[in-house]
Amino acid sequence: MSQATTSFSPRRLTVVAVIAAACLISLIGFGIRSSFGLYLEPITTERGWSRETFALALAIQNLLWGMGVPVAGAIADRFGTAKVIALGAAVYAAGVAGMALSDTALTLYLTGGLFVGLGVAFASFSLVLAAIARVIGPERRSLALGLGTAAGSMGQVLFSPINQTLIATYGWFDSLLVMSVVALVLVPLAFSLPRGTAAKGEPASNQGLTEALGEAMRQRSYLLLTAGFFVCGFHVAFITAHFPTYVTDLGLSARAGAYALSLVGLFNIIGSLLSGAFGQRYPKKLGLSAIYSGRALIILGLLLAPANELTVYLFAAAMGLLWLSTVPLTTGIVAQIFGIRFMATLFGIVFLSHQVGSFLGVWLGGLLYDQTGSYDAMWWAGVGFGIFAAIVHLPINDTPLARLRTAQAAG
C-alpha cells in the first residue's frame, strides 16, 4: 500500500506533469523551426530571391534568438517561465505566418528574422531545460536534461517529413500558415510549468542577478564553455538551413533532404539520452570534447565519401548522434558550477554565443554559395571549428563554486 502511495504521490505526479509539458514545448518549438531549411528552395524560386536573402533572414532569426534568450532567462529566473513562454509562443506564431505573407526581403527579415527570432527566444528550449532542472534533483538532473533535449529532436523527426509533405501537397504558403497555428499550442502548455524560482536539492541563495553575472564572468571555465558553444551553433544552423538544398544540389530528391533532417533528429534522440547518461557518471567536459572531435571527423567523411543517397543518410545518422547531445552536458556544467537559481540567465549568455555561431553558419552558407556555387568552404570551416571546440573544452574545471559547496555542507 505504501509503495502505491509513494509511486503516485502528488509531488511525483507534479514532476511528471512538468517534464511532460516541457518535453512537448521543446518538441513543438524546436520541430517547427528545425524544418525552415525545407522552405529555402521553394520560397526563393517563387519570390525570385537569392539564397543569401533567405539565409540572411534565418541568420537574423538565430541572432535575435540568441540575444533574446538571456533577457527571457532573466525574466523567467525572477518571475517564472510560464508567462514568458506563452508570450514567446504568440510572437513565434505571428512571425511564422508573416513569413508566408512576406513579398519583399525586408518583410521577410522582419517576420522570419525579428519576430520568429524573439518568439523562439521567449519560448526557448533553454527555458524549458531550466524549468526541468528546478524540479529534478542533481542526482538525476543530467538524465532529465537529456530527455528534454531528446524531445526537441523528436520534433525534428516529426516536423521535417510533415512539412515536406505539406509543401509537396499544398505548397509552402499553406504549410507555413499551418505551422503558425501549431505554434499557438505552446501557450496552454506553458502554464503547466513551475511558476516559482526555487530549485529542488539546492539551498536558497540571497545572490542577486548582477552578482551572479559578475561571478560567472570571472570564471575562466565559463568563458571557455561559452566559446565552445559558438561552434555548436555554427554546425547546427548551417546544416539545418542548407543541408536539404545541398542534397538537391547533389542531384538527389527534395524528399531525401527531408528524410536526412528527420534522421538527424531521430539519431539525436539516442545521442541526447546517451549524453545525459554520460554526464551523470563522467566529466561532462570530456563528453563535449569527444562530441566536437566526432563532428569534425564526420564532416570530413562527408567531403571525402561518394556523393550519393547512402552517404547522405549515413552522414545524417552519425551527425544526429552528436547533434544536440552538447546541450545536456553544457547546461549541466552551468548548473554544476553555479547552481540552478540563475541557470536560465547564465545558460542564456552561453546560448548567445551559440546563436552568433548560428548567424554566421546560416548567412555565410548562403553568401559563399552565391559567390562560389559551392558549400565546400563551409564544410571545411566546420571541420576546423570542430577541432577548435574539442581543444577548448579540455581545460574546463566543472567543480561547484565554494559558495555552493559550503551551502550544501551546511544543509
C-alpha positions in Angstrom: 0.0 0.0 0.0 2.8 2.4 0.9 4.5 1.6 -2.4 1.5 2.7 -4.4 1.2 5.9 -2.3 4.9 6.6 -3.0 4.6 5.9 -6.7 1.6 8.2 -7.3 2.3 10.9 -4.7 1.2 14.4 -5.6 4.8 15.5 -5.7 5.7 12.8 -8.2 2.7 13.5 -10.4 3.6 17.2 -10.4 7.2 16.4 -11.6 5.9 14.1 -14.3 3.4 16.7 -15.5 6.1 19.4 -15.6 8.5 17.1 -17.6 5.7 16.1 -20.0 4.7 19.7 -20.7 8.3 20.8 -21.0 9.1 18.0 -23.5 6.0 18.9 -25.6 7.1 22.5 -25.7 10.6 21.5 -26.7 9.2 19.1 -29.3 6.9 21.6 -31.0 9.0 24.7 -30.6 12.2 23.1 -32.0 10.4 21.0 -34.5 8.8 23.9 -36.3 12.0 26.0 -36.7 14.2 23.0 -37.5 12.4 22.5 -40.8 12.8 26.0 -42.1 15.6 24.8 -44.4 12.9 22.9 -46.4 11.4 26.3 -47.5 14.7 27.7 -48.9 14.3 26.4 -52.4 10.6 26.9 -53.0 10.4 30.4 -51.5 13.5 31.7 -53.2 12.4 30.2 -56.5 8.9 31.7 -56.4 9.9 35.1 -55.0 13.0 35.4 -57.2 15.3 35.8 -54.3 18.9 34.7 -53.9 19.8 32.0 -51.4 21.6 34.7 -49.4 18.3 36.6 -48.9 16.6 33.7 -47.3 19.7 32.7 -45.4 20.1 36.2 -44.0 16.5 36.1 -42.7 17.3 32.9 -40.8 20.7 34.3 -39.7 18.8 37.3 -38.2 16.4 34.9 -36.6 19.2 33.0 -35.0 21.0 36.1 -33.8 17.8 37.6 -32.3 17.1 34.2 -30.7 20.5 34.3 -29.1 20.1 38.0 -28.0 16.7 37.4 -26.6 17.4 34.3 -24.5 19.4 36.0 -21.8 16.7 38.6 -21.4 14.0 35.9 -21.4 16.1 33.9 -19.0 16.5 36.8 -16.6 12.7 37.4 -16.6 12.0 33.7 -16.1 14.5 33.5 -13.3 12.7 36.2 -11.4 9.0 35.6 -12.3 8.9 32.0 -13.5 8.7 30.6 -17.0 5.0 30.2 -17.8 4.2 33.8 -18.9 7.5 34.2 -20.7 6.9 31.1 -22.9 3.3 32.0 -23.5 4.3 35.4 -24.8 7.0 33.9 -26.9 4.7 31.4 -28.5 2.3 34.2 -29.6 5.1 36.2 -31.2 6.5 33.0 -32.7 3.2 32.2 -34.4 2.9 35.7 -35.7 6.3 35.5 -37.2 5.8 32.2 -39.0 2.5 33.5 -40.5 4.4 36.6 -41.5 7.0 34.6 -43.4 4.2 33.2 -45.6 2.9 36.7 -46.3 6.3 38.4 -46.9 6.7 39.5 -50.5 9.9 41.6 -50.0 13.2 40.7 -48.5 12.7 43.5 -45.9 9.4 42.0 -44.6 11.0 38.5 -44.6 13.8 39.9 -42.4 11.2 41.5 -40.1 8.9 38.4 -39.8 11.1 35.4 -40.3 14.1 37.2 -38.7 13.0 39.5 -35.9 9.6 38.1 -34.9 10.4 34.4 -35.2 13.8 35.0 -33.5 12.4 36.8 -30.5 9.4 34.4 -30.4 11.7 31.4 -30.3 13.9 33.1 -27.6 11.0 33.6 -25.3 9.6 30.1 -25.9 13.1 28.6 -26.0 14.1 25.1 -25.0 16.7 26.7 -22.8 13.9 28.0 -20.5 12.3 24.6 -20.7 15.5 22.9 -19.6 15.8 25.4 -16.7 12.2 24.5 -15.7 13.1 20.8 -15.7 16.2 21.4 -13.7 14.1 23.2 -11.0 12.0 20.1 -10.3 14.7 17.4 -10.6 17.5 16.9 -8.0 21.2 16.8 -9.0 21.3 13.0 -8.7 19.1 12.7 -11.9 19.4 16.1 -13.4 21.7 15.3 -16.3 19.4 12.5 -17.4 16.4 14.7 -17.3 18.1 17.4 -19.3 19.0 14.7 -21.9 15.3 13.8 -22.0 14.2 17.4 -22.6 16.8 17.7 -25.4 15.7 14.5 -26.9 12.2 15.8 -27.1 13.4 18.7 -29.3 15.0 16.1 -31.6 11.7 14.2 -31.8 10.2 17.4 -33.0 12.8 17.5 -35.9 12.0 13.8 -36.6 8.2 14.5 -36.9 8.1 18.0 -38.4 10.6 17.5 -41.2 8.6 14.9 -43.1 5.3 16.6 -42.1 6.4 19.9 -43.5 7.9 18.3 -46.7 4.5 16.6 -47.2 2.6 19.8 -46.6 4.9 21.7 -49.0 4.5 19.0 -51.7 0.8 18.7 -51.3 -0.5 22.2 -50.5 2.5 24.5 -51.2 4.9 26.3 -48.9 2.5 29.2 -48.2 -0.2 27.0 -46.6 2.4 24.9 -44.9 3.8 28.0 -43.0 0.2 29.0 -42.0 -0.4 25.6 -40.6 2.9 25.8 -38.6 1.9 29.2 -37.2 -1.3 27.7 -35.8 0.6 24.7 -34.3 2.9 27.2 -32.5 0.0 28.5 -30.6 -0.4 25.1 -28.8 2.7 26.2 -26.8 0.5 28.8 -24.9 -1.6 26.4 -22.8 1.4 24.1 -22.4 3.4 26.9 -20.9 1.1 27.2 -17.9 1.9 23.7 -16.8 5.4 24.7 -15.9 6.6 25.9 -12.4 5.6 29.4 -11.5 8.3 29.9 -8.9 12.1 30.1 -8.9 13.0 27.6 -6.2 15.2 24.6 -7.2 15.0 21.1 -5.8 18.0 19.9 -3.9 19.6 23.4 -3.7 19.7 25.7 -0.7 18.1 29.1 -1.0 20.5 31.9 -2.0 20.5 35.6 -1.4 22.6 36.2 -4.5 21.3 38.8 -7.0 21.4 38.7 -10.8 24.2 41.2 -11.1 26.3 39.3 -8.6 25.6 36.1 -10.4 26.7 37.6 -13.8 29.9 39.1 -12.3 30.7 35.7 -10.6 30.3 33.9 -13.9 32.3 36.3 -16.0 35.3 35.9 -13.6 35.3 32.2 -14.2 37.7 31.0 -17.0 35.8 27.8 -17.4 32.5 29.7 -18.1 34.2 31.7 -20.8 35.7 28.6 -22.4 32.3 26.9 -22.3 30.8 30.0 -24.0 33.5 30.0 -26.7 33.0 26.3 -27.4 29.2 26.6 -27.8 29.7 29.0 -30.6 30.9 26.1 -32.7 27.8 24.0 -31.9 25.7 26.9 -33.3 27.8 27.2 -36.4 27.4 23.5 -37.2 23.8 23.0 -36.4 22.4 26.2 -38.1 24.4 25.7 -41.3 23.3 22.1 -41.6 19.7 22.8 -40.7 19.3 25.7 -43.2 21.4 24.5 -46.1 21.7 20.7 -46.0 18.3 20.0 -47.7 19.4 22.2 -50.6 22.9 20.8 -50.6 21.3 17.3 -51.1 19.3 18.5 -54.1 22.5 20.1 -55.5 23.9 16.6 -55.5 21.1 15.6 -57.8 19.0 13.8 -55.2 15.4 14.4 -54.4 14.0 17.1 -52.0 12.4 14.2 -50.1 15.9 12.8 -49.5 16.9 16.1 -47.8 13.8 16.0 -45.6 14.5 12.4 -44.7 18.1 13.4 -43.8 16.9 16.1 -41.4 14.5 13.6 -39.9 17.3 11.1 -39.5 19.4 13.8 -37.7 16.6 14.3 -35.2 15.9 10.6 -34.8 19.5 9.7 -34.0 19.9 12.7 -31.8 17.2 11.3 -29.5 19.6 8.5 -28.9 22.6 10.9 -28.7 20.9 13.2 -26.2 19.9 10.4 -23.9 23.4 8.8 -24.1 24.9 12.3 -23.4 22.7 12.8 -20.4 23.6 9.3 -19.1 27.3 10.0 -19.7 27.1 13.3 -17.9 25.6 11.6 -14.9 28.7 9.4 -14.5 31.7 11.0 -16.1 33.2 14.5 -16.6 30.9 16.4 -18.9 33.8 18.4 -20.5 35.3 15.1 -21.8 32.0 14.3 -23.4 31.8 17.7 -25.1 35.4 17.3 -26.4 34.6 13.9 -27.8 31.4 15.2 -29.5 33.2 18.1 -31.3 36.0 15.8 -32.4 33.4 13.4 -33.8 31.7 16.2 -35.7 34.9 17.2 -37.4 35.6 13.6 -38.5 32.0 13.1 -39.7 32.1 16.3 -41.8 35.5 15.2 -43.2 33.9 11.9 -44.1 31.1 13.6 -46.0 33.6 15.6 -48.1 35.7 12.5 -49.0 32.9 9.9 -49.5 31.0 9.4 -52.8 28.1 11.8 -53.3 25.1 9.5 -53.1 21.9 8.9 -51.1 23.6 6.4 -48.8 26.3 8.8 -47.9 23.7 11.5 -47.1 21.8 9.2 -44.8 24.9 7.9 -43.1 26.1 11.4 -42.5 22.7 12.4 -41.1 22.6 9.5 -38.7 26.2 10.0 -37.5 25.8 13.7 -37.1 22.4 13.1 -35.4 24.2 11.2 -32.6 26.2 14.3 -31.9 23.7 17.0 -32.8 22.1 18.4 -29.6 23.9 16.0 -27.4 26.1 19.0 -26.5 23.1 20.6 -24.7 22.6 18.3 -21.6 26.4 18.5 -21.0 26.7 22.3 -21.5 23.6 23.1 -19.4 24.8 20.5 -16.8 28.2 22.2 -16.5 26.5 25.6 -15.9 24.2 24.1 -13.2 27.0 22.2 -11.7 29.3 25.1 -11.3 26.9 27.9 -10.5 23.7 26.2 -9.3 20.1 26.5 -10.6 19.0 29.9 -9.2 20.1 31.9 -12.3 20.7 28.9 -14.7 18.3 30.3 -17.3 20.2 33.6 -17.5 23.7 32.1 -17.3 22.9 29.5 -19.9 21.2 32.2 -22.0 24.6 34.0 -22.3 26.3 30.8 -23.3 23.5 30.3 -25.8 24.0 33.8 -27.2 27.5 32.6 -28.3 25.8 29.6 -29.9 23.5 31.9 -31.8 26.3 34.1 -33.0 27.8 30.9 -34.5 24.3 30.1 -35.9 24.1 33.6 -37.5 27.5 33.1 -39.3 26.7 29.5 -40.2 23.4 30.3 -41.9 24.4 33.6 -43.5 27.9 32.7 -44.7 26.5 29.5 -46.1 24.2 31.5 -48.4 26.8 34.2 -49.1 29.6 31.8 -50.0 27.3 29.6 -52.1 26.2 32.6 -54.1 29.8 33.7 -54.7 31.4 30.3 -55.4 28.5 28.0 -56.3 29.6 25.5 -53.6 29.3 24.8 -49.9 32.8 23.3 -49.7 34.3 26.3 -47.8 31.6 26.0 -45.1 32.2 22.3 -44.7 35.9 22.8 -44.3 35.3 25.6 -41.8 33.1 23.1 -39.9 36.0 20.7 -39.6 38.3 23.4 -38.3 35.8 24.7 -35.8 35.1 21.2 -34.5 38.8 20.7 -33.7 39.0 24.1 -32.0 36.0 23.3 -29.8 37.4 19.9 -28.9 40.5 21.5 -27.6 38.8 24.4 -25.8 36.7 22.2 -23.5 39.5 20.2 -22.1 40.8 22.8 -19.5 37.3 23.5 -18.1 37.0 23.0 -14.3 33.4 22.0 -13.5 33.8 21.8 -9.7 30.9 23.6 -7.9 31.8 27.0 -6.6 32.9 27.3 -3.0 29.6 29.0 -2.0 27.6 26.0 -3.3 29.9 23.5 -1.5 29.6 25.5 1.7 25.8 25.8 1.5 25.4 22.1 0.7 27.7 21.1 3.6 25.7 23.3 5.9 22.4 21.8 4.6 
